[in-house]
Amino acid sequence: MHGIVACEAYIPYHRLERAAISTSLGGGVVSGARSVASYDEDATSMAVEAARSVLRTVPTAARPRRLYLATTVPPYLDKTNATVAHSALALDSGALAVDMCGGVRSGAGAFLAAAEASEPAMALLSDIRTGLPGSADEREGGDAAAAVLFGPGDSDTPVLAEVVSAAAETEEFLDRWRAPGDLASRVWEDRFAEHVYVPLAMDTLSAALKKADLTPGGVDHLVVCGLPRRSVRRVAAGTGIPADRVVPDLAEVIGNPGTAQLGVLLAAALRRAGPGDTIALLLLADGATAFILRTTAQIGRRRPAAPLAGGGAALRYPTFLNWRGMLAREPPRRPDPEPPAAPPAYRSRAYKHAFTATRCTRCGRVSLPPAQVCFHCGAVDTMESHPMARAHGTVATFTVDRLAFTPHPPMIAVVVDFDGGGRFRCELTDADASQVAIGDPVEMTFRRLLTADGVHNYFWKARPVRRAGGET
């Protein structure tokens, strides 16, 4: 059986209360909050975090041989973004990594390509949604990523759900568009989108159910997603499937994460599903796409983990605008950062992207950065590769630097002592400078340090270890 063997979502730490927008710009107060990618996150780094959550639950043999990254906001246009994720995940060089970029529907393409692959394959769905200040896109959007791993399944990595059928309706109509270089999308009138989407969605779902030999009454969990919110709500209410079987869209908690919503809500559906349940996924984007899934008896063995439901302190609206490039803030009076050079970045890719250290086979000491000579015993050429991306550690010491270059001052620099050996100096992210203390537990996260001359400098930072709900 080939099917889903793991599915996880990544929700960024920061939240923006919608009331903060209306307070700043005026207008009625709107409830709820939206998730916000940090200044050092983008679609690629969030996809890596979602994939890391998946890979830590499966053995090496189940690691993907194909990687499909779907997003509407690729950090690079004339370069494959999926190769950065491939390198950060330390996948085999023979594994294919490709982008599926453009509209939200690219997420359905990545999902279907991974589902139909003859070998282990992963769909990475990631998006950062924004709009002009005060717009519905800004208010109702959200940032998130999801990773769905498909494979043949075995005793160690059982199939949790199989794709029973799929159907699609494609139509060319103008309801949402964004030209290259534009900061935000433009949207046609909601009633026009509703007029087109609703019949397309109903026909697509009916076709998928017919292929699976099911009726609407046989669906245990319904996921309806897409950016045209009015159309989505009408479709969810008009399928004939009871309302208590509709998976909540999480709009009040994280907003609508566009391309990632399909994977995020699938993870939510798998968390609540029981053995033998039927899940219907319906995406409204440039037409309609439907998938019918059926869970196996193994669903209880590896349910998706619940992503952090709450963030830290509420993000200030001017900070959000600054992170989105809508509000220019004077940078520190320091020399502009320089982009990493291609040759040394390539030579050190195992360290730079996969955070691989070296360990002395003679004395057991770990060296970060990797070294050829052991700093402890002086042995030469006795070092072996030692992965550190999953390592946990504690803050040995730290400093709050208000002069160093950072898009979000002040910079928190920490020295981390890793469990099992190794010491490393790096930045601390997703943290309040006033709350940092020696001895705090931390873990590593893949981030974008800076962008210079169009080159994104990806590396690793430490972040506080938090439990569900956001507590440290």
DARARA-V148933 format. One line per field, one symbol per residue. phi: phi as a letter, one per 40 degrees, with the letter a starting at -180 (. if undefined). A space follows every 10 residues. Layout:
# DARARA-V148933
phi->???
This chain:
# DARARA-V148933
phi->.bacbaabbb bdccbbcccc ccccbghccb cgabcbccdb bacccccccc ccccccbbcd ccccbbbbbb acbccbbbac cccccdcccf ccccccbbcb bhcdcdcccc ccccccccbd abcbbaabba acdgcccccc cabaaabbbb acgaccbccc abccaaaabb bcabbaaacd gccacbbccd ccdccccdcc cccccccccc ccfbbdcccc abbbbiccdc cccccdcbcg cdcccccdcg ccbbgbcfdc cdcccccccc cccbdgcbbb bbbbafhabb bbbbcbccdc cacdcccdcb bccdcccdcd ccccgcbcbc cdcbdccbcc cccccccbcc ccccfbcbbc ccbgccbbcd bcbcccbgcb fbcbcacbcc cbabccaaab bcbccacbcc cbbbbbcccg hhbabacbbf acdcbcacgc cbbcacbbca bbfgbcccab bcaccbcdhg cc
